[in-house]
Amino acid sequence: MKSNHLILFFILGCFCCTIQAQKLSGVEKKIVKSIERNNTEARMFLEKVVNINSGTLNKKGVKEVGMVFKDAFDALDFQTSWIDMPDQMNRAGHFFAETTGEKGKKLLLIGHLDTVFEEDSPFQAFTMVNDSTAHAPGGNDMKGGDVIVLYALKALHENGLLGDAQIIVAFTGDEESTGKPLDVSRKDLIEAAKRSEIALGFETSTGFNYATVARRGASGWELEVEGKRAHSSGVFSERTGAGAIFEMSRILNGFYEEVKGEQFLTFNPGVLLGGTFLDYDPKTGKGSAFGKSNVVAQTALVKGGLRFISEEQKENARNKMRGIVENNLPHTSAKINFTDSYPAMGPKPENLELLKQLNQVSLALDQGEVLAYDPGKRGAADTSFVAEYVACLDGLGTMGSGAHTPNETVNLNTIEALTKRAAILIYRLINP
């Protein structure tokens, strides 16, 4: 933990660019010209895929978006495939495209096809706000990043620069709500990472001057409390005790007082129900409770999330939470269960080296210096699943605002510049 924090301090506070940026070569200038020619087409492609609903649970829509990308990558002479998930997982599957070869670094380019906007969402269509911005469900998170991958590789293909290089494109279909079990839903992504050396993630960009070298992991937790159902006149008595809601309140306050405060560690109770009877559907996140003010609460439930920068930090937090849960008020009992979701993407030195290479590309393109983004401000992503096996750099996608809300926007004027950055970085990695 201590060493990780020291590395993060160095990355976030001390990184500076002392190496002279390598100017664009003649070949790289041709790549840039290709991207400029294709930019209008790229924006139209983004509008097309945004207008196909691909909420995670809309399996048909997710696969439809995948097939649109499949056609596009087939045209670039990639070997493409659709990997179905088992029916019981209620997830569509993943799109993969690959070139093979031995030249340069072996790359894994990661995106996702699904969005948080399901079929019943009122936010469905790509709509221009002005000449540079569009409201777009999933346009920024992260179909825009997928389009950057496609058109960066298209520019390399048009200039005959993909031969004899291994590049695997992996667009998952369930990043926003990962299918369980993880050893099934992330099996193909992890296997691709084991055949690669570098992973580039095209999740939402945090600006021209930042990229992501570390991400926090994500874990779920569920807390169930039972109390003694009785007339409220007896609450706190030796016979009745405190009831489930007071015990739940004690536990949550204990988390706040005793677990909160460590750098990069957060935990959030997202859903709380309490009363005499509960009904909660984990698939929809919806529930109801019945109770009366003159009845001591019999049961309470909280569903929450935990974010962490390392496995050590995660386990330490879980142990503290377990200790608080065990110290029950009279006539109550409680149990907490944890569910793994995304591992942490630690700040490895190899990630910092990739950041330096991206920085040189950015300076060569006159796009400015690139620094490491604070991992405490980023959510989890698919790069976390492969960070154990490869060097990682993320946050290379489009820019916008309001991700996961009905006000999500994508800045169309940044797509061309960000595609140039991605294409030149890929070119330099496969031509060291």
Helices and strands as residue ranges (DSSP letters): H 2-14, H 26-50, H 59-74, E 79-84, G 87-89, E 93-99, E 107-112, E 127-128, E 133-135, I 139-143, H 144-158, E 167-172, H 182-185, H 187-194, E 198-201, E 210-211, E 217-226, G 232-234, H 244-258, E 266-275, E 277-281, E 286-290, E 299-308, H 311-326, E 333-342, H 349-364, E 371-372, G 375-377, H 383-386, E 391-393, E 400-401, E 409-411, G 412-414, H 415-430
